[in-house]
Each structure stands twice: as structure tokens, then as C-alpha cells.
Amino acid sequence: MLSTTTDNVVSFFYAEVILVKRTFLAIFVIALAGQALAVNKCTDSSGKVTFQEKACDADKSQANVKVWKDGGDGADAPSRNPGGMAAATDLVALQEASLVILQKKGGSFVVFTLHPRWKNDNPSKVSIHFKTQFFDSSRTEIGVNNRIQEVDPKSVSTTTETIGVFEGKASDKFDYKKVVSVVVTYRADRDKVEKKFTNVTINRVTE
């Protein structure tokens, strides 16, 4: 009887050890699966920006960039209209825009950078909410990004917006190679009326 009890205790202890090992292994696997590709945004003293997986050089500022596994939606930043007044969207114009798709040679990520040229005829600074949509050859939306850009009063401003850094390999939701057209929809802060800009040029660069 004592032997049987001892065997049961040993068997129970052994089962507990196996369970703990399996639980630890499961947590370890989940932790690995949750690890995302790390990409750093490096800015030198002249303002030139580069992206790389390794750490930036000591003479450059470094910022970690989120890497999207799909088209993402890039949540809007908070409203920043300093006057708190509705700015007229019809006095804001997107004069031109180009999308640069940068593929690093041998790299595992792709950088989407939008270069919009805004014109603001409002007498005050305007926060422009704009949505960038990516379409494939069948005109199906395969990615979208929402952002806000402030433009000074009575001015024309060309900005550089890093829309997103994506994994270089295609996912079920997003394949950067399939992007053939881009549409930017925008409005001034607190306005409901929107404008659309469809003449966005796409430049693919490998470096």
C-alpha cells in the first residue's frame, strides 16, 4: 500500500513537472511569436532620415518605428487646431503628392513615404486630417493610413510623411508590390466636408 501511494505521489510530481515545462515552453513560443521586426529611424544633423534594422550611429538621433504586418490604419493623432475654430476645407488644397516606396537591398522591410504639397489660404494655422489609401490593379483597397499635418496660414508647404514601415514579405492582408494607385482624402480640422486627390505619383526605389 505504501509503495502504491509513493508511486502515485511520484507520478503526480512528474506530471506537474511536465505541465510546468510545457507551460513555460508555450509562453516562450508565444513570446517569440509576438516579437516584431525592429526598425530604427536615424536622423543626422542635417535632417536626413534613413531607416535600418541595426542601431543608428552615435552622431544620429534614433527612434524606433512600428513595423506593420499588414496595411494598418495608423490611428489619427489628437486634434491640434490651436484656435479651436472650424477651418474651411475649401481654402485648403493638396496641390501635388508623390509616394516613395523604398526597398532596402537584402532588407526585410519597406518604407512608404508620402510627399504632399499643401496650400492653406486660411488666415490661421490648420490641422489637416488626411487618409492615404493604397489600391491594387483591381481597385481593391489593400491598405490605409490616417494622419494629421499642420499647415501655416496663407502658405504653401511641402512635407515628408513616413506613412509606414512594412514587412518586406507579403502578408494575407497587404502586399506592397501590388500597390498601383494611391488616393488621398483630406479635410480641415473639425470640418465634415472632404476633398479627394487621386493624381498621386508612385516612385519605387531600391537602395
N, C-alpha and C positions, 0 to 999 in steps of 0.2 A: 504493500500500500504506500509506504514511504517512497519507494522507488518510482511508483507511478506519479505521485504528487510532484516529486522532484523533476521527473521528465516533463510534466505539464508546465511547471514553472520555467524550466529551461526553454521549452518550445515557445512559451508566451514571450519570454525575454528576447529570444531570437527573432520572433515575428515583429516585435516592437522595433528592434534594431533595423530590420529590413524596411519597415514602414518609414522610420526616420530617414534612412538613406534614400529611399525613393522620393520622399517629400523634399529633401534637400536637393536631389537631382532635378526634380520638377521645377523648383524655384530657380535653380541655376540656369536651366534651359530657358525658362520664361524671361529671366533677366537678360540673357544673351539675345533672345528674340527681340526684346524691347530696345536694345541698343541701336541707335540710329547713326547713320553716316555723319561724321563730324566735319564740317567745312568752316574755315576761318575767313573772314573778310579783313583784308590787310589794306591800310591806308597810309601812304607815305606823306612826307611833309608838304608835298606839292598838291596833295589831294587825290592823287592817282589811286584807284582801287583795283585790287586783284583778289582772286579767290583761290584758296588752296587747302588741301587736307592737312598738311603739316603746319606747325606753329609759324607765325609771322616772324620776320627778322626783328631784332631788338630795336631798330630805328623806325619801326612802323607800328601804328596802333592796331590792335587786334580785337575783333568782335566775332563771337560765334554766331553762325547763321543756321536757322532751321532749314532742314532739308525735307522737302515734300516727297512722299512716295506716290502721290497722285496729283491731280490738277489743283488741289487745295482750294480754299476760298478766301484765305487771307483776310481775317476779320478787320472791319473798319476800325480806324483809330478813333478816339473820342472827338466830339465836335470841338473845334477850336476857333470859332468865329469870335474875335475879341469884342466886337461891338454888340453881339447878341442880337443883331438885326438881320432880317432876311435879305440876302443879296440877290440881285436879279440875275438869273441864269442866262437870260438873253443878252446880257452885257459881258458874258464870258464866252470865249471861243477857243477851241482846240484847233490851231492853225495847221499843224502837221505833227506826225508821230511816226517813230520807227521802233521796231522791236529787234534787238540784237540777241541771237541765240548763240551763246558761247560754249563750245565743247572743248574741254581740255584734252590734249593728246594723252591717251592712256589713262585719263582720269575717270572717276566713277560718278561724276556729277556734271550737270549742265546749268548754266546761269542764264536766266531770262532778264534782260534789262530794257525798260521802255524809256524812250527819249521823247517826251511830249513838249510841244511849244505852245504855251498858254498865252492868251491875250485877255487882260482884265480891264474893262472900261468902267468898272465900278469906282466910285470915289473913295472906297475903303478896301482894306485887305480882305480877300475872300478865301475861304476854305472850300476847295473843290473836291467833291466826292466823285471818284471815278472807278468804274468797273471795267476790267480788261477781260474779254472773253476770247478763248482760243477755239478755233474750229478746224475740223478735218475736211477732206475733199467732198464729203457728203453733206457738208454744212451742219454736222452734228457738233454740239458744244462738248469739248473734252477737257476743259479746264477753265477756271475763272479766278480772278483776284480782285479784291476790293481795297482801295487805298484813299488817302486824303492828301492833298497838296495845297499849301498856302501860296497865294499869288498876291504880290503887292498891288496897290491901287494904281490905275492908269499906267499899266506896264505890260511889256511882253517878256516872257520868261521861258527859257528852255531848261528843263530839269532832267536829271537822270534818276530813274526809279528802278531799284532792283526788285522786280516783280516776284521773283522766287528762284530758289536753287533746288533743282530736282535731281533725283537719282538718274544716272545715265542709262540704266536699263529700263526697258518699258515695263509698265505695270498693267494690270487689268483695266485700270481707270484712266491712265494717262501715258501717252507715248509722244514725246516731244517731236519725234521725226514726222508725225502725222499732222502737225500744225501747218496749215496752208493759208489761213487767213485770221485776222485779228480785228475785233471791234471794240472800241472804247465808248462807253456810255457815261455821261457825266452830268453833274448838276452843282449849283452853288449851294452852300450850306443853308439848311432849313427850307430850301425850295423843293417843290414836288415835281416841277417840270424838268424833263431831262432832254439832253441832246445826244445824238449818236454820231460817232466819227468812224467811218468804215475804210478810209484810204490809208491804212497803216502799212508801211513797207516792212518787210521781214528780211533781215540780213543774218545769214548763218556764218559763223566764224569758228575756225579751229586754231588753237594755239598750243 
